[in-house]
């Protein structure tokens, strides 16, 4: 799945981010710590994806507000992401 950051801005509760994916627009709102953790995991998964040839696996699930963002690997050097809503 492709993932592009469309917007990020500060809110009273923390940070709101909006991503565009192959499945549509995915808005998230969480604390600064939650969004920072998501960014950290996204960087790590991106680095692992670059050297992955065969694995197809979920690596991390990061809670951001009421959503859980799952990040993982796909064969051929690709990352994968899934947004789950509570």
C-alpha positions as CSV (number, residue, x, y, z in Angstrom):
1,X,0.0,0.0,0.0
2,X,1.3,3.4,-0.8
3,X,1.2,6.0,2.0
4,X,1.6,9.8,1.6
5,X,1.4,12.4,4.4
6,X,-1.1,15.0,3.4
7,X,-1.3,17.2,6.5
8,X,-0.1,17.5,10.0
9,X,-1.0,20.1,12.6
10,X,-1.1,20.7,16.3
11,X,-4.5,20.3,18.1
12,X,-5.5,20.9,21.7
13,X,-5.1,17.1,22.3
14,X,-1.8,16.7,20.5
15,X,-1.3,16.2,16.7
16,X,-3.6,15.5,13.9
17,X,-2.2,13.8,10.8
18,X,-3.8,12.8,7.5
19,X,-2.5,10.2,5.2
20,X,-3.5,9.3,1.7
21,X,-3.5,5.5,0.9
22,X,-4.6,3.2,-1.9
23,X,-7.9,2.8,0.1
24,X,-8.6,6.5,0.7
25,X,-7.8,9.2,3.3
26,X,-6.8,8.1,6.8
27,X,-7.1,10.8,9.5
28,X,-5.4,10.2,12.8
29,X,-5.3,12.3,16.0
30,X,-3.3,11.4,19.0
31,X,-0.9,12.7,21.6
32,X,2.5,14.1,20.6
33,X,4.1,10.9,22.0
34,X,1.8,8.6,20.0
35,X,2.5,10.4,16.8
36,X,6.2,10.5,17.5
37,X,6.2,6.7,18.2
38,X,4.4,6.1,14.9
39,X,7.0,8.2,13.0
40,X,9.8,6.2,14.7
41,X,8.3,2.9,13.8
42,X,7.6,4.0,10.2
43,X,11.3,4.9,9.8
44,X,12.4,1.6,11.2
45,X,10.0,-0.4,9.0
46,X,11.0,1.6,6.0
47,X,14.7,0.8,6.6
48,X,13.9,-3.0,7.1
49,X,11.7,-3.0,4.0
50,X,14.6,-1.7,1.9
51,X,16.5,-4.9,2.5
52,X,13.6,-7.4,2.7
53,X,13.2,-9.7,-0.2
54,X,10.9,-12.5,1.0
55,X,9.2,-11.8,4.3
56,X,5.5,-11.0,4.5
57,X,4.9,-10.1,8.2
58,X,3.4,-7.6,10.5
59,X,6.1,-6.1,12.8
60,X,4.5,-3.4,15.0
61,X,1.1,-2.1,16.0
62,X,1.1,1.5,17.2
63,X,-1.9,3.1,18.9
64,X,-2.6,6.7,17.9
65,X,-5.7,8.0,19.6
66,X,-8.6,5.6,18.8
67,X,-6.8,4.0,15.9
68,X,-4.2,1.2,15.7
69,X,-1.7,1.4,12.9
70,X,-0.1,-1.9,11.9
71,X,3.2,-1.8,10.0
72,X,5.0,-4.6,8.4
73,X,6.9,-6.0,5.4
74,X,6.0,-7.3,2.0
75,X,8.3,-9.2,-0.3
76,X,10.3,-7.2,-2.8
77,X,11.4,-4.4,-0.5
78,X,8.0,-3.0,0.3
79,X,6.4,-1.9,3.6
80,X,2.8,-2.5,4.4
81,X,0.4,-0.6,6.6
82,X,-3.1,-1.1,7.9
83,X,-5.3,1.3,9.9
84,X,-7.7,-0.2,12.4
85,X,-10.4,1.8,14.1
86,X,-11.7,1.1,17.6
